[in-house]
Amino acid sequence: MKREPLDIIWHGLASFPVFTNMDDDDKIKKDWRSPYRLKIWSDIAEQVLSKYGMRRLDAFEMTMPFVYDTPDGGHFFKTPGKN
């Protein structure tokens, strides 16, 4: 069976806001999803994937301007769409 090769587009990490109202359980977990760390991982993914010619959707840069407009800090369904 001959098939066309798959077109893969890597969907990057979305940005998360910095939460200041954390309870003790959250502090114990030490959530690693800070904007600074996510930006570092996003940049590493860009370098690695571009080496292999993989296309990438930069979700971090797309979501960062709206990070404090989300109802729960991680989903962007109420933010304005961009064409």
mmCIF file as gemmi writes it, N, C-alpha and C atoms, coordinates in Angstrom:
data_model
loop_
_atom_site.group_PDB
_atom_site.id
_atom_site.type_symbol
_atom_site.label_atom_id
_atom_site.label_alt_id
_atom_site.label_comp_id
_atom_site.label_asym_id
_atom_site.label_entity_id
_atom_site.label_seq_id
_atom_site.pdbx_PDB_ins_code
_atom_site.Cartn_x
_atom_site.Cartn_y
_atom_site.Cartn_z
_atom_site.occupancy
_atom_site.B_iso_or_equiv
_atom_site.pdbx_formal_charge
_atom_site.auth_seq_id
_atom_site.auth_asym_id
_atom_site.pdbx_PDB_model_num
ATOM 1 N N . MET Axp A 1 ? 0.843 -1.18 0 1 0 ? 1 A 1
ATOM 2 C CA . MET Axp A 1 ? 0 0 0 1 0 ? 1 A 1
ATOM 3 C C . MET Axp A 1 ? 0.882 1.234 0 1 0 ? 1 A 1
ATOM 4 N N . LYS Axp A 2 ? 0.748 2.022 -1.028 1 0 ? 2 A 1
ATOM 5 C CA . LYS Axp A 2 ? 1.508 3.27 -1.08 1 0 ? 2 A 1
ATOM 6 C C . LYS Axp A 2 ? 0.681 4.375 -0.452 1 0 ? 2 A 1
ATOM 7 N N . ARG Axp A 3 ? 1.321 5.121 0.394 1 0 ? 3 A 1
ATOM 8 C CA . ARG Axp A 3 ? 0.65 6.247 1.053 1 0 ? 3 A 1
ATOM 9 C C . ARG Axp A 3 ? 1.531 7.469 0.955 1 0 ? 3 A 1
ATOM 10 N N . GLU Axp A 4 ? 0.902 8.615 0.961 1 0 ? 4 A 1
ATOM 11 C CA . GLU Axp A 4 ? 1.633 9.869 0.977 1 0 ? 4 A 1
ATOM 12 C C . GLU Axp A 4 ? 2.288 10.044 2.344 1 0 ? 4 A 1
ATOM 13 N N . PRO Axp A 5 ? 3.442 10.7 2.408 1 0 ? 5 A 1
ATOM 14 C CA . PRO Axp A 5 ? 4.048 10.954 3.727 1 0 ? 5 A 1
ATOM 15 C C . PRO Axp A 5 ? 3.187 11.904 4.541 1 0 ? 5 A 1
ATOM 16 N N . LEU Axp A 6 ? 3.249 11.752 5.838 1 0 ? 6 A 1
ATOM 17 C CA . LEU Axp A 6 ? 2.463 12.588 6.735 1 0 ? 6 A 1
ATOM 18 C C . LEU Axp A 6 ? 3.044 13.994 6.814 1 0 ? 6 A 1
ATOM 19 N N . ASP Axp A 7 ? 2.175 14.98 6.819 1 0 ? 7 A 1
ATOM 20 C CA . ASP Axp A 7 ? 2.584 16.354 7.1 1 0 ? 7 A 1
ATOM 21 C C . ASP Axp A 7 ? 2.373 16.581 8.586 1 0 ? 7 A 1
ATOM 22 N N . ILE Axp A 8 ? 3.435 16.813 9.294 1 0 ? 8 A 1
ATOM 23 C CA . ILE Axp A 8 ? 3.343 16.995 10.746 1 0 ? 8 A 1
ATOM 24 C C . ILE Axp A 8 ? 3.613 18.454 11.075 1 0 ? 8 A 1
ATOM 25 N N . ILE Axp A 9 ? 2.735 19.009 11.878 1 0 ? 9 A 1
ATOM 26 C CA . ILE Axp A 9 ? 2.929 20.366 12.389 1 0 ? 9 A 1
ATOM 27 C C . ILE Axp A 9 ? 2.929 20.267 13.906 1 0 ? 9 A 1
ATOM 28 N N . TRP Axp A 10 ? 4.035 20.658 14.525 1 0 ? 10 A 1
ATOM 29 C CA . TRP Axp A 10 ? 4.167 20.62 15.974 1 0 ? 10 A 1
ATOM 30 C C . TRP Axp A 10 ? 3.428 21.805 16.582 1 0 ? 10 A 1
ATOM 31 N N . HIS Axp A 11 ? 2.489 21.525 17.459 1 0 ? 11 A 1
ATOM 32 C CA . HIS Axp A 11 ? 1.762 22.58 18.175 1 0 ? 11 A 1
ATOM 33 C C . HIS Axp A 11 ? 2.525 22.839 19.459 1 0 ? 11 A 1
ATOM 34 N N . GLY Axp A 12 ? 3.106 24.009 19.564 1 0 ? 12 A 1
ATOM 35 C CA . GLY Axp A 12 ? 3.935 24.331 20.725 1 0 ? 12 A 1
ATOM 36 C C . GLY Axp A 12 ? 3.146 24.497 22.008 1 0 ? 12 A 1
ATOM 37 N N . LEU Axp A 13 ? 3.852 24.822 23.054 1 0 ? 13 A 1
ATOM 38 C CA . LEU Axp A 13 ? 3.254 25.008 24.364 1 0 ? 13 A 1
ATOM 39 C C . LEU Axp A 13 ? 2.571 26.368 24.457 1 0 ? 13 A 1
ATOM 40 N N . ALA Axp A 14 ? 1.367 26.378 24.985 1 0 ? 14 A 1
ATOM 41 C CA . ALA Axp A 14 ? 0.68 27.646 25.232 1 0 ? 14 A 1
ATOM 42 C C . ALA Axp A 14 ? 1.228 28.27 26.507 1 0 ? 14 A 1
ATOM 43 N N . SER Axp A 15 ? 1.127 29.579 26.597 1 0 ? 15 A 1
ATOM 44 C CA . SER Axp A 15 ? 1.606 30.283 27.779 1 0 ? 15 A 1
ATOM 45 C C . SER Axp A 15 ? 0.62 30.121 28.936 1 0 ? 15 A 1
ATOM 46 N N . PHE Axp A 16 ? 1.112 30.215 30.134 1 0 ? 16 A 1
ATOM 47 C CA . PHE Axp A 16 ? 0.287 30.169 31.34 1 0 ? 16 A 1
ATOM 48 C C . PHE Axp A 16 ? 0.591 31.405 32.183 1 0 ? 16 A 1
ATOM 49 N N . PRO Axp A 17 ? -0.4 31.926 32.883 1 0 ? 17 A 1
ATOM 50 C CA . PRO Axp A 17 ? -0.12 33.068 33.764 1 0 ? 17 A 1
ATOM 51 C C . PRO Axp A 17 ? 0.596 32.62 35.028 1 0 ? 17 A 1
ATOM 52 N N . VAL Axp A 18 ? 1.185 33.552 35.714 1 0 ? 18 A 1
ATOM 53 C CA . VAL Axp A 18 ? 1.788 33.276 37.014 1 0 ? 18 A 1
ATOM 54 C C . VAL Axp A 18 ? 0.685 33.39 38.051 1 0 ? 18 A 1
ATOM 55 N N . PHE Axp A 19 ? 0.445 32.316 38.772 1 0 ? 19 A 1
ATOM 56 C CA . PHE Axp A 19 ? -0.603 32.315 39.791 1 0 ? 19 A 1
ATOM 57 C C . PHE Axp A 19 ? -0.027 32.738 41.13 1 0 ? 19 A 1
ATOM 58 N N . THR Axp A 20 ? -0.653 33.71 41.757 1 0 ? 20 A 1
ATOM 59 C CA . THR Axp A 20 ? -0.179 34.159 43.07 1 0 ? 20 A 1
ATOM 60 C C . THR Axp A 20 ? -1.064 33.649 44.197 1 0 ? 20 A 1
ATOM 61 N N . ASN Axp A 21 ? -2.257 33.191 43.877 1 0 ? 21 A 1
ATOM 62 C CA . ASN Axp A 21 ? -3.181 32.713 44.911 1 0 ? 21 A 1
ATOM 63 C C . ASN Axp A 21 ? -3.162 31.184 44.98 1 0 ? 21 A 1
ATOM 64 N N . MET Axp A 22 ? -2.024 30.642 45.327 1 0 ? 22 A 1
ATOM 65 C CA . MET Axp A 22 ? -1.873 29.196 45.391 1 0 ? 22 A 1
ATOM 66 C C . MET Axp A 22 ? -2.102 28.708 46.813 1 0 ? 22 A 1
ATOM 67 N N . ASP Axp A 23 ? -2.772 27.582 46.93 1 0 ? 23 A 1
ATOM 68 C CA . ASP Axp A 23 ? -2.922 26.981 48.253 1 0 ? 23 A 1
ATOM 69 C C . ASP Axp A 23 ? -1.714 26.087 48.541 1 0 ? 23 A 1
ATOM 70 N N . ASP Axp A 24 ? -1.697 25.48 49.714 1 0 ? 24 A 1
ATOM 71 C CA . ASP Axp A 24 ? -0.534 24.681 50.123 1 0 ? 24 A 1
ATOM 72 C C . ASP Axp A 24 ? -0.294 23.486 49.202 1 0 ? 24 A 1
ATOM 73 N N . ASP Axp A 25 ? -1.374 22.855 48.706 1 0 ? 25 A 1
ATOM 74 C CA . ASP Axp A 25 ? -1.208 21.711 47.802 1 0 ? 25 A 1
ATOM 75 C C . ASP Axp A 25 ? -0.501 22.124 46.519 1 0 ? 25 A 1
ATOM 76 N N . ASP Axp A 26 ? -0.862 23.299 45.981 1 0 ? 26 A 1
ATOM 77 C CA . ASP Axp A 26 ? -0.216 23.777 44.763 1 0 ? 26 A 1
ATOM 78 C C . ASP Axp A 26 ? 1.256 24.102 45.005 1 0 ? 26 A 1
ATOM 79 N N . LYS Axp A 27 ? 1.56 24.652 46.165 1 0 ? 27 A 1
ATOM 80 C CA . LYS Axp A 27 ? 2.951 24.982 46.471 1 0 ? 27 A 1
ATOM 81 C C . LYS Axp A 27 ? 3.804 23.727 46.595 1 0 ? 27 A 1
ATOM 82 N N . ILE Axp A 28 ? 3.211 22.654 47.08 1 0 ? 28 A 1
ATOM 83 C CA . ILE Axp A 28 ? 3.945 21.393 47.208 1 0 ? 28 A 1
ATOM 84 C C . ILE Axp A 28 ? 4.254 20.822 45.826 1 0 ? 28 A 1
ATOM 85 N N . LYS Axp A 29 ? 3.303 20.937 44.895 1 0 ? 29 A 1
ATOM 86 C CA . LYS Axp A 29 ? 3.5 20.413 43.539 1 0 ? 29 A 1
ATOM 87 C C . LYS Axp A 29 ? 4.567 21.192 42.778 1 0 ? 29 A 1
ATOM 88 N N . LYS Axp A 30 ? 4.751 22.455 43.102 1 0 ? 30 A 1
ATOM 89 C CA . LYS Axp A 30 ? 5.734 23.321 42.434 1 0 ? 30 A 1
ATOM 90 C C . LYS Axp A 30 ? 5.547 23.283 40.919 1 0 ? 30 A 1
ATOM 91 N N . ASP Axp A 31 ? 4.458 23.831 40.476 1 0 ? 31 A 1
ATOM 92 C CA . ASP Axp A 31 ? 4.113 23.844 39.065 1 0 ? 31 A 1
ATOM 93 C C . ASP Axp A 31 ? 5.235 24.482 38.252 1 0 ? 31 A 1
ATOM 94 N N . TRP Axp A 32 ? 5.705 23.787 37.228 1 0 ? 32 A 1
ATOM 95 C CA . TRP Axp A 32 ? 6.836 24.248 36.421 1 0 ? 32 A 1
ATOM 96 C C . TRP Axp A 32 ? 6.407 25.147 35.276 1 0 ? 32 A 1
ATOM 97 N N . ARG Axp A 33 ? 5.082 25.331 35.069 1 0 ? 33 A 1
ATOM 98 C CA . ARG Axp A 33 ? 4.615 26.062 33.896 1 0 ? 33 A 1
ATOM 99 C C . ARG Axp A 33 ? 4.627 27.579 34.104 1 0 ? 33 A 1
ATOM 100 N N . SER Axp A 34 ? 5.779 28.148 34.282 1 0 ? 34 A 1
ATOM 101 C CA . SER Axp A 34 ? 5.883 29.606 34.35 1 0 ? 34 A 1
ATOM 102 C C . SER Axp A 34 ? 6.165 30.109 32.937 1 0 ? 34 A 1
ATOM 103 N N . PRO Axp A 35 ? 5.751 31.338 32.619 1 0 ? 35 A 1
ATOM 104 C CA . PRO Axp A 35 ? 6.003 31.852 31.266 1 0 ? 35 A 1
ATOM 105 C C . PRO Axp A 35 ? 7.477 31.799 30.872 1 0 ? 35 A 1
ATOM 106 N N . TYR Axp A 36 ? 8.354 32.055 31.802 1 0 ? 36 A 1
ATOM 107 C CA . TYR Axp A 36 ? 9.784 32.037 31.504 1 0 ? 36 A 1
ATOM 108 C C . TYR Axp A 36 ? 10.239 30.643 31.077 1 0 ? 36 A 1
ATOM 109 N N . ARG Axp A 37 ? 9.851 29.626 31.824 1 0 ? 37 A 1
ATOM 110 C CA . ARG Axp A 37 ? 10.253 28.256 31.488 1 0 ? 37 A 1
ATOM 111 C C . ARG Axp A 37 ? 9.621 27.797 30.186 1 0 ? 37 A 1
ATOM 112 N N . LEU Axp A 38 ? 8.359 28.142 29.971 1 0 ? 38 A 1
ATOM 113 C CA . LEU Axp A 38 ? 7.697 27.74 28.738 1 0 ? 38 A 1
ATOM 114 C C . LEU Axp A 38 ? 8.346 28.392 27.522 1 0 ? 38 A 1
ATOM 115 N N . LYS Axp A 39 ? 8.794 29.623 27.659 1 0 ? 39 A 1
ATOM 116 C CA . LYS Axp A 39 ? 9.483 30.304 26.563 1 0 ? 39 A 1
ATOM 117 C C . LYS Axp A 39 ? 10.801 29.593 26.243 1 0 ? 39 A 1
ATOM 118 N N . ILE Axp A 40 ? 11.519 29.181 27.261 1 0 ? 40 A 1
ATOM 119 C CA . ILE Axp A 40 ? 12.773 28.443 27.044 1 0 ? 40 A 1
ATOM 120 C C . ILE Axp A 40 ? 12.496 27.151 26.279 1 0 ? 40 A 1
ATOM 121 N N . TRP Axp A 41 ? 11.495 26.377 26.704 1 0 ? 41 A 1
ATOM 122 C CA . TRP Axp A 41 ? 11.173 25.116 26.027 1 0 ? 41 A 1
ATOM 123 C C . TRP Axp A 41 ? 10.67 25.368 24.618 1 0 ? 41 A 1
ATOM 124 N N . SER Axp A 42 ? 9.938 26.451 24.424 1 0 ? 42 A 1
ATOM 125 C CA . SER Axp A 42 ? 9.457 26.806 23.095 1 0 ? 42 A 1
ATOM 126 C C . SER Axp A 42 ? 10.631 27.109 22.164 1 0 ? 42 A 1
ATOM 127 N N . ASP Axp A 43 ? 11.619 27.835 22.66 1 0 ? 43 A 1
ATOM 128 C CA . ASP Axp A 43 ? 12.807 28.146 21.86 1 0 ? 43 A 1
ATOM 129 C C . ASP Axp A 43 ? 13.627 26.896 21.542 1 0 ? 43 A 1
ATOM 130 N N . ILE Axp A 44 ? 13.733 25.981 22.505 1 0 ? 44 A 1
ATOM 131 C CA . ILE Axp A 44 ? 14.457 24.723 22.266 1 0 ? 44 A 1
ATOM 132 C C . ILE Axp A 44 ? 13.743 23.899 21.193 1 0 ? 44 A 1
ATOM 133 N N . ALA Axp A 45 ? 12.422 23.837 21.273 1 0 ? 45 A 1
ATOM 134 C CA . ALA Axp A 45 ? 11.654 23.095 20.266 1 0 ? 45 A 1
ATOM 135 C C . ALA Axp A 45 ? 11.861 23.699 18.881 1 0 ? 45 A 1
ATOM 136 N N . GLU Axp A 46 ? 11.892 25.018 18.807 1 0 ? 46 A 1
ATOM 137 C CA . GLU Axp A 46 ? 12.122 25.698 17.525 1 0 ? 46 A 1
ATOM 138 C C . GLU Axp A 46 ? 13.467 25.285 16.931 1 0 ? 46 A 1
ATOM 139 N N . GLN Axp A 47 ? 14.501 25.269 17.74 1 0 ? 47 A 1
ATOM 140 C CA . GLN Axp A 47 ? 15.834 24.901 17.26 1 0 ? 47 A 1
ATOM 141 C C . GLN Axp A 47 ? 15.887 23.447 16.794 1 0 ? 47 A 1
ATOM 142 N N . VAL Axp A 48 ? 15.336 22.545 17.591 1 0 ? 48 A 1
ATOM 143 C CA . VAL Axp A 48 ? 15.399 21.12 17.272 1 0 ? 48 A 1
ATOM 144 C C . VAL Axp A 48 ? 14.553 20.794 16.046 1 0 ? 48 A 1
ATOM 145 N N . LEU Axp A 49 ? 13.326 21.298 16.015 1 0 ? 49 A 1
ATOM 146 C CA . LEU Axp A 49 ? 12.426 20.951 14.921 1 0 ? 49 A 1
ATOM 147 C C . LEU Axp A 49 ? 12.849 21.579 13.602 1 0 ? 49 A 1
ATOM 148 N N . SER Axp A 50 ? 13.398 22.79 13.656 1 0 ? 50 A 1
ATOM 149 C CA . SER Axp A 50 ? 13.842 23.427 12.419 1 0 ? 50 A 1
ATOM 150 C C . SER Axp A 50 ? 15.024 22.677 11.815 1 0 ? 50 A 1
ATOM 151 N N . LYS Axp A 51 ? 15.803 21.999 12.645 1 0 ? 51 A 1
ATOM 152 C CA . LYS Axp A 51 ? 16.93 21.205 12.168 1 0 ? 51 A 1
ATOM 153 C C . LYS Axp A 51 ? 16.454 20.057 11.266 1 0 ? 51 A 1
ATOM 154 N N . TYR Axp A 52 ? 15.265 19.545 11.554 1 0 ? 52 A 1
ATOM 155 C CA . TYR Axp A 52 ? 14.723 18.417 10.8 1 0 ? 52 A 1
ATOM 156 C C . TYR Axp A 52 ? 13.653 18.842 9.802 1 0 ? 52 A 1
ATOM 157 N N . GLY Axp A 53 ? 13.474 20.136 9.636 1 0 ? 53 A 1
ATOM 158 C CA . GLY Axp A 53 ? 12.517 20.635 8.651 1 0 ? 53 A 1
ATOM 159 C C . GLY Axp A 53 ? 11.066 20.481 9.046 1 0 ? 53 A 1
ATOM 160 N N . MET Axp A 54 ? 10.789 20.273 10.33 1 0 ? 54 A 1
ATOM 161 C CA . MET Axp A 54 ? 9.401 20.147 10.777 1 0 ? 54 A 1
ATOM 162 C C . MET Axp A 54 ? 8.779 21.524 10.955 1 0 ? 54 A 1
ATOM 163 N N . ARG Axp A 55 ? 7.545 21.624 10.515 1 0 ? 55 A 1
ATOM 164 C CA . ARG Axp A 55 ? 6.827 22.881 10.698 1 0 ? 55 A 1
ATOM 165 C C . ARG Axp A 55 ? 6.328 22.961 12.134 1 0 ? 55 A 1
ATOM 166 N N . ARG Axp A 56 ? 6.184 24.179 12.61 1 0 ? 56 A 1
ATOM 167 C CA . ARG Axp A 56 ? 5.839 24.38 14.017 1 0 ? 56 A 1
ATOM 168 C C . ARG Axp A 56 ? 4.863 25.531 14.15 1 0 ? 56 A 1
ATOM 169 N N . LEU Axp A 57 ? 3.862 25.348 14.981 1 0 ? 57 A 1
ATOM 170 C CA . LEU Axp A 57 ? 2.916 26.399 15.307 1 0 ? 57 A 1
ATOM 171 C C . LEU Axp A 57 ? 3.347 26.983 16.644 1 0 ? 57 A 1
ATOM 172 N N . ASP Axp A 58 ? 3.72 28.243 16.663 1 0 ? 58 A 1
ATOM 173 C CA . ASP Axp A 58 ? 4.243 28.865 17.884 1 0 ? 58 A 1
ATOM 174 C C . ASP Axp A 58 ? 3.089 29.306 18.783 1 0 ? 58 A 1
ATOM 175 N N . ALA Axp A 59 ? 2.546 28.352 19.521 1 0 ? 59 A 1
ATOM 176 C CA . ALA Axp A 59 ? 1.408 28.628 20.387 1 0 ? 59 A 1
ATOM 177 C C . ALA Axp A 59 ? 1.786 29.565 21.534 1 0 ? 59 A 1
ATOM 178 N N . PHE Axp A 60 ? 3.034 29.527 21.971 1 0 ? 60 A 1
ATOM 179 C CA . PHE Axp A 60 ? 3.444 30.394 23.072 1 0 ? 60 A 1
ATOM 180 C C . PHE Axp A 60 ? 3.307 31.863 22.683 1 0 ? 60 A 1
ATOM 181 N N . GLU Axp A 61 ? 3.866 32.229 21.531 1 0 ? 61 A 1
ATOM 182 C CA . GLU Axp A 61 ? 3.803 33.626 21.092 1 0 ? 61 A 1
ATOM 183 C C . GLU Axp A 61 ? 2.368 34.051 20.794 1 0 ? 61 A 1
ATOM 184 N N . MET Axp A 62 ? 1.543 33.114 20.319 1 0 ? 62 A 1
ATOM 185 C CA . MET Axp A 62 ? 0.158 33.443 20.006 1 0 ? 62 A 1
ATOM 186 C C . MET Axp A 62 ? -0.686 33.653 21.252 1 0 ? 62 A 1
ATOM 187 N N . THR Axp A 63 ? -0.392 32.937 22.33 1 0 ? 63 A 1
ATOM 188 C CA . THR Axp A 63 ? -1.223 33.014 23.53 1 0 ? 63 A 1
ATOM 189 C C . THR Axp A 63 ? -0.69 33.964 24.595 1 0 ? 63 A 1
ATOM 190 N N . MET Axp A 64 ? 0.57 34.316 24.54 1 0 ? 64 A 1
ATOM 191 C CA . MET Axp A 64 ? 1.157 35.175 25.564 1 0 ? 64 A 1
ATOM 192 C C . MET Axp A 64 ? 0.428 36.513 25.74 1 0 ? 64 A 1
ATOM 193 N N . PRO Axp A 65 ? 0.016 37.216 24.674 1 0 ? 65 A 1
ATOM 194 C CA . PRO Axp A 65 ? -0.678 38.492 24.884 1 0 ? 65 A 1
ATOM 195 C C . PRO Axp A 65 ? -2.017 38.359 25.605 1 0 ? 65 A 1
ATOM 196 N N . PHE Axp A 66 ? -2.615 37.169 25.579 1 0 ? 66 A 1
ATOM 197 C CA . PHE Axp A 66 ? -3.941 36.975 26.157 1 0 ? 66 A 1
ATOM 198 C C . PHE Axp A 66 ? -3.92 36.155 27.448 1 0 ? 66 A 1
ATOM 199 N N . VAL Axp A 67 ? -2.758 35.945 28.007 1 0 ? 67 A 1
ATOM 200 C CA . VAL Axp A 67 ? -2.612 34.998 29.106 1 0 ? 67 A 1
ATOM 201 C C . VAL Axp A 67 ? -3.435 35.388 30.347 1 0 ? 67 A 1
ATOM 202 N N . TYR Axp A 68 ? -3.658 36.66 30.576 1 0 ? 68 A 1
ATOM 203 C CA . TYR Axp A 68 ? -4.439 37.066 31.746 1 0 ? 68 A 1
ATOM 204 C C . TYR Axp A 68 ? -5.908 37.323 31.405 1 0 ? 68 A 1
ATOM 205 N N . ASP Axp A 69 ? -6.307 37.045 30.174 1 0 ? 69 A 1
ATOM 206 C CA . ASP Axp A 69 ? -7.708 37.184 29.767 1 0 ? 69 A 1
ATOM 207 C C . ASP Axp A 69 ? -8.441 35.854 29.746 1 0 ? 69 A 1
ATOM 208 N N . THR Axp A 70 ? -7.792 34.791 30.162 1 0 ? 70 A 1
ATOM 209 C CA . THR Axp A 70 ? -8.425 33.473 30.122 1 0 ? 70 A 1
ATOM 210 C C . THR Axp A 70 ? -9.225 33.244 31.398 1 0 ? 70 A 1
ATOM 211 N N . PRO Axp A 71 ? -10.339 32.525 31.298 1 0 ? 71 A 1
ATOM 212 C CA . PRO Axp A 71 ? -11.151 32.271 32.498 1 0 ? 71 A 1
ATOM 213 C C . PRO Axp A 71 ? -10.458 31.369 33.512 1 0 ? 71 A 1
ATOM 214 N N . ASP Axp A 72 ? -9.602 30.454 33.05 1 0 ? 72 A 1
ATOM 215 C CA . ASP Axp A 72 ? -8.962 29.52 33.977 1 0 ? 72 A 1
ATOM 216 C C . ASP Axp A 72 ? -7.44 29.53 33.886 1 0 ? 72 A 1
ATOM 217 N N . GLY Axp A 73 ? -6.87 30.424 33.1 1 0 ? 73 A 1
ATOM 218 C CA . GLY Axp A 73 ? -5.429 30.52 32.998 1 0 ? 73 A 1
ATOM 219 C C . GLY Axp A 73 ? -4.783 29.578 32.021 1 0 ? 73 A 1
ATOM 220 N N . GLY Axp A 74 ? -5.552 28.776 31.314 1 0 ? 74 A 1
ATOM 221 C CA . GLY Axp A 74 ? -4.945 27.848 30.386 1 0 ? 74 A 1
ATOM 222 C C . GLY Axp A 74 ? -5.717 27.605 29.109 1 0 ? 74 A 1
ATOM 223 N N . HIS Axp A 75 ? -6.98 28.026 29.062 1 0 ? 75 A 1
ATOM 224 C CA . HIS Axp A 75 ? -7.794 27.831 27.87 1 0 ? 75 A 1
ATOM 225 C C . HIS Axp A 75 ? -8.171 29.193 27.3 1 0 ? 75 A 1
ATOM 226 N N . PHE Axp A 76 ? -8.088 29.317 25.993 1 0 ? 76 A 1
ATOM 227 C CA . PHE Axp A 76 ? -8.197 30.617 25.344 1 0 ? 76 A 1
ATOM 228 C C . PHE Axp A 76 ? -9.451 30.737 24.485 1 0 ? 76 A 1
ATOM 229 N N . PHE Axp A 77 ? -10.551 30.122 24.921 1 0 ? 77 A 1
ATOM 230 C CA . PHE Axp A 77 ? -11.747 30.104 24.093 1 0 ? 77 A 1
ATOM 231 C C . PHE Axp A 77 ? -12.53 31.409 24.12 1 0 ? 77 A 1
ATOM 232 N N . LYS Axp A 78 ? -12.251 32.327 25.024 1 0 ? 78 A 1
ATOM 233 C CA . LYS Axp A 78 ? -12.959 33.604 25.061 1 0 ? 78 A 1
ATOM 234 C C . LYS Axp A 78 ? -12.109 34.765 24.549 1 0 ? 78 A 1
ATOM 235 N N . THR Axp A 79 ? -10.946 34.471 24.009 1 0 ? 79 A 1
ATOM 236 C CA . THR Axp A 79 ? -10.058 35.523 23.517 1 0 ? 79 A 1
ATOM 237 C C . THR Axp A 79 ? -10.343 35.796 22.042 1 0 ? 79 A 1
ATOM 238 N N . PRO Axp A 80 ? -9.976 36.983 21.565 1 0 ? 80 A 1
ATOM 239 C CA . PRO Axp A 80 ? -10.281 37.313 20.16 1 0 ? 80 A 1
ATOM 240 C C . PRO Axp A 80 ? -9.492 36.434 19.188 1 0 ? 80 A 1
ATOM 241 N N . GLY Axp A 81 ? -10.144 36.058 18.104 1 0 ? 81 A 1
ATOM 242 C CA . GLY Axp A 81 ? -9.483 35.252 17.078 1 0 ? 81 A 1
ATOM 243 C C . GLY Axp A 81 ? -8.689 36.137 16.15 1 0 ? 81 A 1
ATOM 244 N N . LYS Axp A 82 ? -7.707 35.555 15.499 1 0 ? 82 A 1
ATOM 245 C CA . LYS Axp A 82 ? -6.856 36.299 14.575 1 0 ? 82 A 1
ATOM 246 C C . LYS Axp A 82 ? -6.875 35.59 13.238 1 0 ? 82 A 1
ATOM 247 N N . ASN Axp A 83 ? -7.051 36.324 12.171 1 0 ? 83 A 1
ATOM 248 C CA . ASN Axp A 83 ? -7.046 35.731 10.828 1 0 ? 83 A 1
ATOM 249 C C . ASN Axp A 83 ? -5.647 35.601 10.31 1 0 ? 83 A 1
